[in-house]
Amino acid sequence: MSSVTALKVKGLEKKGNGKTTLTIGDFANDGTIQETDISEALMGVKAHVMVSYMINKLGIEEDQVPVMCAQLYKEYGATMAGLKAIGYDLDYDDYHSFVHGILPYEWLKPDHTLRNLLHSLPSRKVIFSNANEAHVAKVLQRLGLEDCFDDIVYFETLNPKVEVPKNDSKELPKTPVVCKPHENSFVQAFKIAEINSHKTMFFDDSICNL
């Protein structure tokens, strides 16, 4: 969420009674709360690391990775969700550690203007992220926004570790991973965070998540 967006939200909140919940989408990986140029650069780095993970950790042939990534992202909204669905035995913690481990967090700088704007909003503020807790915490710390939110729904919140059998079917199965943009993830996240969806403003820079 850029400072301009935050200013618009501030104006909306002043018209209300302060009881609306402001829910921020997957800011830890996208441009919802980061400056666009930095967010795009981080996503580029993450995409490169994701390819490396699929080749080196899962043993997928390099020439198959681009097509597989595109198909799984299209069908499941997240490559990892698709990989888990078709039976790849990836460990959630190992995946997040590998994919987020070398991200250049030093590119992120404290945003005092955004911090002040968030604190000025009377609404309850919740983060709903597909990222893991460690990544979200590091991004918040780098941006200086650790105390700006009332609750956070992480990847781990919705995804306890379970064993998934290898799938040999030609049809794409349902994914065991609960994450955006799937409706069930919103239902669970809203329930856990005690959010009334009819009184919530949700911000995310991915149209498929809205």
Sequence and secondary structure as in RCSB ss.txt:
>XXXX:A:sequence
MSSVTALKVKGLEKKGNGKTTLTIGDFANDGTIQETDISEALMGVKAHVMVSYMINKLGIEEDQVPVMCAQLYKE
YGATMAGLKAIGYDLDYDDYHSFVHGILPYEWLKPDHTLRNLLHSLPSRKVIFSNANEAHVAKVLQRLGLEDCFD
DIVYFETLNPKVEVPKNDSKELPKTPVVCKPHENSFVQAFKIAEINSHKTMFFDDSICNL
>XXXX:A:secstr
  HHHHHHHHHHHHHS S  EEEE STTTSSSSS HHHHHHHHHHHHHHHHHHHHHTT   GGGHHHHHHHHHHH
HSSHHHHHHHTT    HHHHHHHHHHT  GGG    HHHHHHHHH  SEEEEE SS HHHHHHHHHHHT TTS S
EEE HHHH           SS    S   TTSHHHHHHHHHHTT  GGGEEEE S GGG 
